[in-house]
């Protein structure tokens, strides 16, 4: 079942040209297009299905600095300010609020890691508070149990995944941008080796700059251009329950289960890191690069099934530009949630927060989280095709850092001073020898 998602209207006509074409209408794509349009750049956003219908509406909704990778922390900090500013400047509602994020634990090693991160975060100007057992029990009183300690990050918050991407797309339209839904981008045209157009199922949009924000589809799209982008998707399952009378924490993490209040009062429940790995041809090709990451997470990654193959997003096949592509056959990746994970998540949630026994399950869904070998996205212009900017592999962090990432991509596309140092995200880091045009496919 798909999670609730706001719907926006598609722009009436496909533009013949644009300064920048953004491929992909998830949170990264819409914020990229929005920040371009705010600078007076003509922008066309093309989405094969609906705006925000894949992972951008299937995540927790957390917008956090807490426990971020050092490379992502500057982007996370900028993003929190931009989430707040977006609502004020656009008048659109993403459901964002700085509710603070609460982490509770009875594991000394986990608490030690959080403490070390707190010390590091201070050097980056981020405030987060370690909680002793008494403070943790007080903030976590809804659990009715004792805790050895925890963390509270007051400036972090959440946004509503069902509202956010459509809200940004609506703001883009008000700025004069074009939003095309049910319009797959099939490939790129070049002249003299540089981007000259984006080929869509509805026609060609002439442009000198194309941004690929294709989420789980990015690697297979890159393959059509002879570009090797190592990417693997894992399938995570989430459920939601109806509102309850007694207030619960807006955003609570524990090793067993995490709980997030949505703007309509329902609670989203998930087990952090737990996922199914659906083996696909693309997964097998890139598996050696992901061994270190998967080895570190083997306790939470479980064997999957055929959902990845059914989705078609991890194919190694080449597709024609004058015929329907896998993206048109599967407009929206809507994999089946894992029943065992849903049951276990619900059981753990009721054990953690007895108040949830009053609630009923309203939805359960799954999504494909696109990952890179180091868990940090690839963002940057590809040396082999000037004018082609990759923005993918956000590894489950894309929603929260969406505004900052979109701003950074807009900076790169227009030659502006980058909002953060783009060097840590450069796609070439995955394998300089394997990057660019590849002949051994």
C-alpha positions in Angstrom: 0.0 0.0 0.0 1.3 3.5 -0.9 1.6 6.1 1.9 -0.7 9.1 1.8 0.6 11.7 -0.6 -0.7 15.1 -1.7 -1.3 15.6 -5.4 -0.5 18.6 -7.6 -1.5 19.4 -11.1 0.9 18.9 -14.0 1.9 21.9 -16.1 -0.2 22.0 -19.3 2.5 21.8 -21.9 6.0 20.4 -22.2 8.5 23.3 -22.7 10.5 23.2 -25.9 13.6 24.4 -24.0 14.8 25.3 -20.5 18.0 26.6 -18.9 18.0 23.5 -16.7 16.1 20.2 -16.9 15.7 18.3 -13.6 15.0 14.6 -13.9 13.2 13.2 -10.9 10.4 14.7 -8.8 11.5 13.5 -5.4 12.6 15.8 -2.6 16.1 16.4 -4.1 14.7 17.2 -7.6 12.0 19.6 -6.4 14.2 21.6 -4.1 16.9 21.8 -6.9 14.3 23.1 -9.3 12.9 25.5 -6.7 16.2 27.1 -5.9 17.0 27.5 -9.6 13.6 29.1 -10.3 14.2 31.6 -7.4 17.3 32.8 -9.2 15.3 33.5 -12.4 16.6 30.4 -14.2 14.0 28.7 -16.5 13.6 25.2 -15.2 11.6 22.1 -16.3 11.1 19.3 -13.8 10.2 15.9 -15.3 8.9 13.0 -13.3 7.9 9.6 -14.7 5.2 9.1 -12.1 3.9 11.5 -9.4 5.8 14.1 -7.5 7.2 12.6 -4.3 5.6 9.2 -4.8 8.7 7.0 -4.2 11.1 7.2 -1.3 10.4 10.9 -0.6 7.0 10.0 0.8 8.0 6.6 2.3 10.6 7.7 4.9 10.5 8.7 8.6 10.4 12.4 7.9 13.3 13.2 10.2 15.3 16.4 9.5 18.3 15.9 11.7 21.9 16.9 12.4 22.2 14.3 15.2 24.6 11.4 14.3 25.2 12.7 10.8 28.4 11.7 9.0 31.0 14.5 9.3 30.7 15.0 5.5 27.0 15.5 5.6 26.7 17.6 8.8 27.3 21.0 7.1 24.5 20.1 4.6 22.2 19.0 7.4 22.7 22.2 9.4 22.0 24.4 6.3 19.0 22.3 5.5 17.3 22.9 8.8 17.4 26.6 8.3 16.2 26.2 4.7 13.3 24.0 5.7 12.2 26.7 8.1 12.8 29.5 5.5 11.0 27.7 2.7 7.6 27.8 4.6 8.0 31.5 5.3 9.1 32.5 1.7 6.7 30.2 -0.2 3.6 30.1 1.9 3.5 26.3 1.3 3.2 23.8 4.1 5.7 20.9 4.3 4.8 20.0 7.9 8.2 21.0 9.1 8.7 21.9 12.8 11.7 21.8 15.1 10.2 19.4 17.6 13.6 18.1 18.8 14.6 14.4 18.4 14.9 12.1 21.4 17.2 9.1 21.5 17.0 6.7 24.4 19.3 3.7 25.2 20.3 1.1 27.7 23.5 0.2 25.8 26.7 1.7 27.2 28.5 1.4 23.9 25.8 3.2 22.0 25.7 6.0 24.6 29.5 6.3 24.3 29.2 6.7 20.5 26.6 9.4 21.0 28.8 11.2 23.5 31.7 11.2 21.1 29.5 12.5 18.3 28.3 15.3 20.7 31.9 16.3 21.3 32.6 16.4 17.5 29.4 18.3 16.8 30.4 21.1 19.2 33.3 21.8 16.9 30.8 22.3 14.1 28.6 24.6 16.2 25.8 22.0 16.7 24.2 21.7 20.1 23.0 18.4 21.4 22.5 17.3 25.0 23.5 14.0 26.6 20.8 12.8 29.1 21.6 11.0 32.3 19.3 8.2 33.5 17.0 10.5 35.4 16.7 13.0 32.4 16.2 10.1 30.0 13.4 8.6 32.1 11.8 12.0 32.4 11.8 12.8 28.7 10.9 9.2 27.9 8.2 8.9 30.6 5.7 7.7 28.0 7.6 4.5 27.8 7.2 3.9 31.5 10.6 2.4 31.9 14.1 3.2 33.1 16.9 4.2 30.7 20.6 4.4 31.2 20.8 7.6 29.2 20.0 9.3 25.9 20.4 12.3 23.7 18.1 15.2 22.9 18.8 17.4 19.9 16.5 20.4 20.3 17.1 22.2 17.0 16.4 19.1 14.9 12.8 18.3 13.7 10.6 16.5 11.3 8.6 17.3 8.1 5.7 15.5 6.6 6.8 13.1 3.8 3.3 13.1 2.3 3.3 16.9 2.0 6.8 18.1 1.5 7.8 17.3 -2.2 4.3 18.3 -3.5 4.5 21.6 -1.5 7.9 22.4 -3.0 6.7 21.6 -6.5 3.7 23.8 -6.0 6.0 26.7 -5.0 8.1 26.0 -8.1 5.0 26.3 -10.3 4.2 29.7 -8.7 7.7 30.9 -9.6 7.1 30.0 -13.3 8.7 26.6 -13.4 7.3 23.7 -15.4 6.4 20.4 -13.6 5.7 17.4 -15.8 4.3 14.3 -14.2 3.8 10.9 -16.0 6.6 12.0 -18.2 9.7 9.8 -18.1 13.1 11.1 -19.2 14.5 8.4 -21.5 18.0 9.8 -22.1 20.3 12.7 -22.9 21.2 14.3 -26.2 24.7 15.8 -26.6 26.4 18.1 -29.1 30.2 18.2 -29.1 30.2 16.0 -26.0 28.1 18.4 -24.0 24.4 18.1 -22.9 22.1 19.6 -25.5 18.8 18.2 -24.6 16.8 15.8 -22.5 14.7 13.1 -24.4 11.4 12.5 -22.7 8.5 10.3 -23.7 6.6 13.4 -24.7 9.4 15.0 -26.7 12.8 16.7 -26.4 13.5 19.6 -24.1 16.5 21.6 -25.4 18.9 22.5 -22.6 22.6 22.9 -21.7 22.3 21.5 -18.2 20.5 18.4 -16.9 20.3 17.3 -13.3 19.7 13.6 -12.6 17.9 13.3 -9.3 16.5 9.8 -10.1 16.8 8.1 -6.7 16.8 4.3 -7.1 16.7 4.7 -10.9 19.9 6.7 -11.1 22.4 4.0 -11.7 20.5 2.3 -14.5 19.9 5.7 -16.2 23.6 6.5 -15.9 24.4 3.1 -17.6 22.5 4.3 -20.7 25.1 7.0 -21.0 28.1 4.6 -20.4 28.6 5.9 -16.9 29.3 3.6 -14.0 27.6 4.7 -10.8 27.7 2.1 -8.0 24.4 2.0 -6.3 22.4 -0.6 -4.4 18.8 -0.4 -3.1 17.4 -2.0 0.1 13.7 -2.4 0.8 12.5 -0.9 4.1 9.0 -1.4 5.6 7.1 1.2 7.7 3.6 1.2 9.2 1.5 3.9 10.6 -1.1 3.9 13.4 -4.0 6.1 14.3 -3.7 9.0 16.8 -3.9 8.4 20.5 -5.3 10.6 23.3 -2.1 10.8 25.4 0.7 12.9 23.9 3.7 10.8 22.9 7.2 12.1 21.8 7.1 13.7 18.4 10.2 11.8 17.3 11.7 9.0 19.4 14.6 6.6 18.5 15.5 3.4 20.3 17.4 0.5 19.0 14.3 -1.6 19.1 11.9 0.7 17.3 11.4 4.4 16.3 8.3 6.5 16.4 7.4 9.7 14.5 4.3 11.8 14.8 2.9 12.9 11.5 1.1 16.2 11.0 -2.3 14.5 11.0 -1.6 13.0 14.4 -0.8 9.5 13.2 2.4 7.8 14.2 4.9 6.2 11.8 6.7 3.2 13.2 9.9 1.7 11.9 13.0 -0.3 13.0 16.1 1.6 12.2 18.3 -0.1 9.6 16.2 -3.2 9.2 15.6 -4.0 5.6 15.3 -6.7 2.9 18.0 -7.0 0.2 16.3 -7.9 -3.1 19.0 -9.4 -5.4 19.0 -7.9 -8.9 21.5 -7.9 -11.8 22.7 -4.4 -10.8 23.1 -5.5 -7.1 25.3 -8.4 -8.2 27.5 -6.2 -10.4 28.2 -3.7 -7.6 28.1 -6.2 -4.7 31.9 -6.2 -4.2 31.9 -2.4 -3.5 29.1 -2.8 -0.9 30.7 -5.7 1.0 32.1 -3.5 3.8 28.8 -1.7 4.3 26.7 -4.8 4.3 29.2 -6.7 6.6 28.8 -3.9 9.1 25.0 -4.1 9.0 24.5 -7.9 8.6 22.4 -8.2 11.7 19.7 -5.9 10.3 19.8 -6.7 6.5 17.7 -9.8 5.6 17.5 -11.7 2.3 14.8 -10.4 0.1 12.8 -11.7 -2.8 11.7 -10.6 -6.3 10.5 -7.1 -5.5 13.7 -5.5 -6.9 13.5 -7.4 -10.2 9.7 -6.6 -10.5 10.6 -2.9 -10.1 12.9 -2.9 -13.0 15.0 0.0 -11.6 18.2 -2.1 -11.2 18.4 -3.5 -14.7 21.7 -3.8 -16.6 19.8 -3.7 -20.0 20.1 -0.8 -22.4 16.8 0.7 -23.5 15.8 2.4 -26.7 15.0 6.1 -26.7 12.2 5.8 -29.1 10.2 3.1 -27.2 8.8 2.8 -23.7 11.5 2.3 -21.0 11.4 0.4 -17.7 10.4 3.7 -16.1 7.3 3.9 -18.1 6.3 0.3 -17.4 6.7 0.9 -13.6 5.8 4.6 -13.1 6.0 4.4 -9.3 8.1 1.9 -7.3 5.6 0.5 -4.8 7.2 -2.6 -3.4 5.4 -4.9 -1.0 6.1 -4.3 2.7 7.7 -7.3 4.5 4.9 -8.8 6.7 7.3 -10.2 9.3 9.0 -6.8 9.7 5.6 -5.0 10.0 4.5 -7.5 12.7 7.7 -7.2 14.6 7.8 -3.4 14.3 4.2 -3.2 15.7 5.0 -5.6 18.5 8.1 -3.6 19.6 6.2 -0.3 19.4 3.4 -1.6 21.7 6.0 -2.9 24.1 7.9 0.5 24.1 4.8 2.7 24.2 1.8 0.9 25.8 -0.4 3.9 24.9 -0.3 2.7 21.3 -2.4 -0.3 22.2 -5.4 2.0 21.7 -4.3 2.7 18.1 -5.2 0.8 15.0 -2.8 0.2 12.1 -3.9 2.5 9.2 -1.2 1.8 6.6 1.9 -0.3 5.8 4.2 0.4 3.0 7.8 -0.2 1.7 10.3 1.8 -0.2 13.6 1.4 -1.9 16.5 3.3 -0.2 19.2 4.0 -2.8 22.7 3.7 -1.3 26.3 4.3 -2.2 29.2 2.3 -1.0 30.1 4.9 1.7 26.6 6.0 2.6 27.1 9.5 1.3 25.5 10.9 -1.9 27.1 11.5 -5.2 26.6 15.1 -6.2 28.5 16.9 -9.0 29.0 17.4 -12.7 30.3 14.3 -14.5 33.6 15.0 -16.2 32.7 12.8 -19.2 29.5 14.7 -20.1 29.8 18.5 -19.4 26.4 19.9 -18.3 25.3 16.6 -16.7 25.0 16.8 -12.9 24.4 13.7 -10.8 22.5 14.0 -7.5 21.8 10.5 -6.2 22.7 7.8 -3.7 21.4 9.7 -0.7 21.4 6.4 1.4 18.3 7.1 3.4 19.3 10.7 4.4 18.0 12.6 1.4 14.7 13.8 2.8 16.2 15.6 5.8 19.0 17.2 3.7 16.8 17.8 0.7 16.8 21.7 0.9 20.5 22.0 1.4 21.3 19.4 -1.3 18.9 21.2 -3.7 20.5 24.5 -3.0 24.0 23.1 -3.5 23.0 21.5 -6.8 21.5 24.8 -8.0 24.8 26.5 -7.0 26.7 24.0 -9.1 24.3 24.4 -12.1 24.6 28.2 -12.1 28.2 28.6 -11.0 27.3 30.3 -7.8 29.3 30.1 -4.6 28.4 26.7 -3.1 26.4 26.7 0.1 28.8 24.0 1.4 32.0 22.5 0.1 31.0 20.2 -2.7 34.2 18.2 -2.7 33.1 15.4 -0.2 30.2 14.6 -2.5 32.1 14.4 -5.8 30.9 11.2 -7.7 34.5 10.4 -8.9 35.4 9.3 -5.4 33.8 5.9 -5.8 36.4 4.8 -8.3 38.4 7.2 -10.4 39.5 4.3 -12.7 35.9 3.1 -13.2 34.3 6.6 -13.6 33.3 8.0 -17.0 32.7 6.2 -20.2 32.9 2.5 -19.7 33.6 0.0 -22.4 33.4 -3.3 -20.7 29.6 -3.4 -20.1 
